[in-house]
Amino acid sequence: MTATTGTSSPASPGSSPTKGRRESRRALPPKPWTVREVVIALVLTALVVLVAVPVLYALLNSFRTYAEITRDPMGIPTTFNLDNYVDLFQRTDFAEALLNTVIITAVTVILLVLLVPMAAYGIERIGGRAGRVLYVLFIAGLMIPFQVRMIPLVEGFNNVGLYSTLTSVILVHLGGAASFGVLLYSSFLKNVPTEVEEAAEVDGAGRLRTFWLIVFPMLMPVTSAFVIIQALNLWNDFFVPLVLLDSSSAGTINVAINRMVGLLTSEWQLIYTGAILAIIPSVVIFASFQRYFIKGMSIGAVKG
């Protein structure tokens, strides 16, 4: 007879206690939602619907004719073609307005990235008492709305021959965004260590070289957030170009769309088409750089 032994067969590698506990956790039923989570989900859903419905409405109407829109404003397109998009560029100055918007946005953002970080660096590292005065002046610029400065700016630009030029719009945006940029960069620079700058100075690097080669790369998170905020603001701005660009200019895309609205008749099919084309770049920019935007703002908040 064969004697039975009390030893058990060795456990297989796949039946380890750790893996068993992990599998048991996976098998747990989903946790029921709390009242707070349900309320948050409902609020978020309502906000998504509130934002998405007008965009969807404009998108659908961009494929309809003027007669279809006036006859049944809430109707569905019978055909999907790009006739309105072609007409928008052939019958209006939308192409020139689009180019103006791209130029204003690109030039202003480039100038902001070149000038504002250096201004904040000079205030925080070199300024002393004069730097504190300049910082207060920059912050004061945030408290003065464009509506207060509008008439003096128009008069001044008209006197020097810059009224109704893209340069005037760029300068106004540059001055307005610089105040916010100095506040943002100064808050970030307060906690950037100065040891690497001192080491660069010992090695013979000047202030300008130290800033661009050492300090500016450390400012990339806040720079990405600043660029995204300003690019979206510039692209979507309506009031500044409306005031500073007269009818001799095609204006920007938002101004061009506004000019399609007449006292007696309005080209609604072209208005909806232009609105969709104006929205697309903003959505693409934010969706592409959302991760950098959130990272930059969170780092800036912690540093501040």
C-alpha positions in Angstrom: 0.0 0.0 0.0 1.1 3.4 -0.8 1.3 5.8 2.2 -0.3 9.2 1.8 1.9 12.0 2.8 0.7 15.2 4.5 2.7 17.5 2.2 0.7 19.5 -0.3 1.8 20.1 -3.9 3.8 23.4 -4.4 1.6 26.4 -5.3 1.8 27.5 -8.9 3.2 30.9 -9.6 -0.2 32.1 -10.8 -1.9 31.4 -7.5 0.1 33.8 -5.3 -1.8 35.4 -2.4 -1.1 38.9 -3.7 -2.6 38.1 -7.1 -5.6 36.5 -5.4 -6.2 39.7 -3.4 -5.9 41.7 -6.5 -8.4 39.6 -8.4 -10.8 39.8 -5.4 -10.6 43.5 -5.5 -11.4 43.5 -9.2 -14.4 41.3 -8.6 -16.0 43.8 -6.2 -19.2 45.3 -7.4 -19.1 49.0 -8.4 -19.6 51.4 -5.6 -23.0 53.2 -5.7 -22.9 56.9 -6.4 -23.4 59.3 -3.6 -25.9 62.1 -3.7 -23.0 64.6 -4.1 -21.6 62.7 -7.1 -25.0 62.5 -8.8 -25.5 66.3 -8.3 -22.1 67.0 -9.8 -22.7 64.7 -12.8 -26.1 66.4 -13.4 -24.6 69.9 -13.2 -21.7 68.9 -15.6 -24.2 67.3 -18.0 -26.3 70.5 -18.0 -23.2 72.6 -18.7 -22.1 70.4 -21.5 -25.6 70.6 -23.1 -25.7 74.3 -22.6 -22.4 74.8 -24.5 -22.8 72.1 -27.1 -26.4 72.9 -28.3 -25.6 76.3 -29.7 -22.5 75.0 -31.5 -24.5 72.0 -32.9 -27.3 74.4 -34.0 -24.8 76.6 -35.8 -23.1 73.6 -37.4 -26.3 72.3 -38.8 -27.5 75.6 -40.1 -24.1 76.1 -41.8 -25.3 73.4 -44.3 -28.7 75.0 -44.9 -29.7 77.7 -47.4 -31.0 81.1 -46.4 -34.6 80.2 -47.4 -34.5 77.0 -45.3 -33.3 78.9 -42.2 -35.9 81.6 -42.5 -38.7 79.2 -43.2 -37.8 76.7 -40.4 -35.1 78.0 -38.0 -35.0 74.7 -36.0 -35.0 72.4 -39.0 -32.5 69.8 -40.1 -30.4 70.1 -43.3 -31.8 68.2 -46.2 -28.4 67.9 -47.8 -24.9 68.3 -46.5 -22.7 70.3 -48.9 -20.0 73.0 -48.6 -21.7 75.6 -50.7 -22.0 78.1 -47.8 -18.3 77.6 -47.0 -17.4 78.4 -50.6 -19.7 81.4 -50.7 -18.3 82.7 -47.4 -14.9 83.2 -49.0 -16.1 84.2 -52.4 -18.8 86.8 -51.4 -17.3 88.3 -48.3 -13.9 89.5 -46.9 -13.7 86.6 -44.6 -10.4 85.4 -46.0 -8.7 88.8 -45.4 -10.3 88.9 -41.9 -9.0 85.4 -41.2 -5.5 86.5 -42.2 -5.7 89.6 -40.1 -6.7 87.5 -37.1 -3.8 85.1 -37.6 -1.4 88.0 -37.9 -2.7 89.8 -34.8 -2.7 86.6 -32.7 0.7 85.3 -33.8 2.6 88.7 -33.6 1.1 89.6 -30.3 1.9 86.2 -28.7 5.5 86.3 -30.0 6.1 89.8 -28.6 4.5 88.8 -25.3 6.8 85.8 -25.0 9.9 87.9 -25.9 9.1 90.9 -23.6 7.0 89.9 -20.7 9.2 87.2 -19.1 12.2 89.6 -19.3 10.2 92.4 -17.7 9.1 90.2 -14.8 12.7 88.9 -14.4 14.0 92.5 -14.3 11.4 93.4 -11.7 12.1 90.4 -9.5 15.9 90.1 -9.8 17.2 93.6 -10.6 14.5 96.1 -9.9 14.8 97.0 -6.3 12.6 99.9 -5.3 12.1 101.0 -8.9 11.1 97.4 -9.7 8.4 97.5 -7.0 7.0 100.7 -8.5 7.0 99.2 -12.0 5.2 96.1 -10.6 2.5 98.3 -9.0 2.0 100.2 -12.3 1.7 96.9 -14.2 -0.9 95.7 -11.7 -2.8 99.0 -12.0 -3.1 98.3 -15.7 -5.3 95.3 -14.9 -7.7 97.5 -13.1 -8.3 100.0 -16.0 -10.7 98.5 -18.6 -10.3 99.2 -22.3 -13.5 101.2 -22.3 -11.9 103.8 -20.1 -8.8 104.0 -22.4 -10.7 103.7 -25.6 -11.2 107.3 -26.6 -7.6 108.5 -25.8 -6.2 105.5 -27.6 -8.2 106.2 -30.8 -7.3 109.8 -30.7 -3.6 109.1 -30.2 -3.5 106.4 -32.9 -5.3 108.8 -35.3 -2.8 111.6 -34.6 0.2 109.3 -35.4 -1.4 107.6 -38.4 -1.9 104.2 -36.8 -5.7 104.2 -36.6 -7.3 101.4 -38.5 -4.1 99.4 -38.8 -3.2 96.0 -37.4 -0.3 97.7 -35.5 -2.8 99.6 -33.3 -4.6 96.4 -32.4 -1.4 94.6 -31.6 -0.1 97.4 -29.4 -3.4 97.6 -27.4 -3.4 93.9 -26.9 0.3 93.9 -26.0 -0.2 96.5 -23.3 -3.3 94.8 -21.9 -1.8 91.3 -21.7 1.5 92.5 -20.4 0.0 93.4 -17.0 -1.4 89.9 -16.5 1.8 88.4 -17.8 4.0 90.3 -15.4 1.8 89.3 -12.5 1.9 85.6 -13.6 5.7 85.4 -14.2 6.6 87.5 -11.1 4.6 85.1 -8.9 6.4 82.1 -10.5 9.9 83.7 -10.3 9.6 84.4 -6.6 10.3 80.8 -5.8 12.8 80.0 -8.6 16.2 79.3 -7.0 18.9 81.8 -7.8 21.9 79.5 -7.2 22.1 78.5 -10.9 22.0 82.1 -11.9 24.8 82.9 -9.5 26.8 80.0 -10.9 26.3 81.3 -14.4 27.4 84.8 -13.3 30.6 83.3 -11.9 31.2 81.6 -15.2 31.0 84.9 -16.9 27.5 84.8 -18.4 25.7 88.2 -18.6 22.2 88.9 -17.4 20.7 88.4 -20.9 22.4 85.1 -21.6 21.6 83.8 -18.1 18.0 84.6 -18.6 17.5 83.0 -22.0 19.7 79.9 -21.4 19.0 79.1 -17.7 16.0 81.0 -16.4 13.6 80.9 -19.3 13.7 77.1 -19.8 12.5 76.8 -16.1 9.6 79.1 -17.0 8.2 76.9 -19.8 5.2 75.5 -17.7 3.9 79.0 -16.9 4.8 80.2 -20.4 2.7 77.4 -22.0 -0.3 78.4 -19.9 0.2 82.1 -20.6 0.5 81.5 -24.4 -2.7 79.4 -24.5 -4.7 82.0 -22.5 -3.6 84.9 -24.6 -3.9 83.1 -28.0 -7.5 82.2 -27.2 -8.3 85.7 -26.0 -6.7 87.3 -29.1 -8.5 84.9 -31.5 -11.9 85.5 -29.9 -11.6 89.2 -29.2 -14.3 91.4 -30.8 -14.4 94.8 -29.1 -10.8 96.0 -29.6 -10.7 95.4 -33.4 -14.2 96.7 -33.7 -13.1 100.1 -32.3 -9.7 100.4 -33.9 -10.4 99.0 -37.4 -12.9 101.0 -39.5 -14.9 99.8 -42.5 -11.9 100.3 -44.8 -10.4 97.2 -43.2 -11.8 93.7 -43.3 -11.3 93.5 -39.6 -11.0 90.2 -37.8 -13.2 87.2 -38.1 -15.5 88.3 -35.4 -15.8 91.8 -36.8 -16.4 90.3 -40.3 -19.2 88.1 -39.0 -20.8 91.0 -37.2 -20.8 93.0 -40.4 -22.9 90.3 -42.1 -25.8 91.3 -39.7 -27.8 94.0 -41.5 -30.6 96.3 -40.3 -33.1 94.7 -42.8 -31.6 91.4 -43.9 -28.9 89.2 -42.6 -27.0 86.4 -44.3 -27.7 83.8 -41.7 -26.3 80.9 -43.5 -23.0 82.7 -43.9 -23.1 83.9 -40.3 -23.4 80.4 -39.0 -20.7 79.2 -41.3 -18.3 81.9 -40.2 -19.0 81.2 -36.6 -18.1 77.5 -37.1 -14.9 78.4 -38.8 -14.1 80.9 -36.0 -14.7 78.2 -33.3 -12.6 75.4 -34.9 -9.1 77.0 -34.2 -9.9 77.7 -30.6 -11.1 74.2 -30.0 -8.0 72.7 -31.7 -5.6 74.9 -29.8 -7.1 74.2 -26.4 -7.6 70.5 -27.0 -4.0 70.1 -28.3 -2.4 71.9 -25.4 -4.9 71.3 -22.5 -2.3 69.2 -20.7 0.3 71.9 -20.7 -2.3 74.5 -19.8 -3.5 72.7 -16.7 0.1 71.8 -15.7 1.3 75.4 -16.1 -1.6 76.9 -14.1 -1.3 74.4 -11.3 2.5 75.0 -11.0 1.9 78.7 -11.1 -0.6 78.5 -8.3 1.7 76.4 -6.2 4.7 78.7 -6.9 2.6 81.8 -6.2 
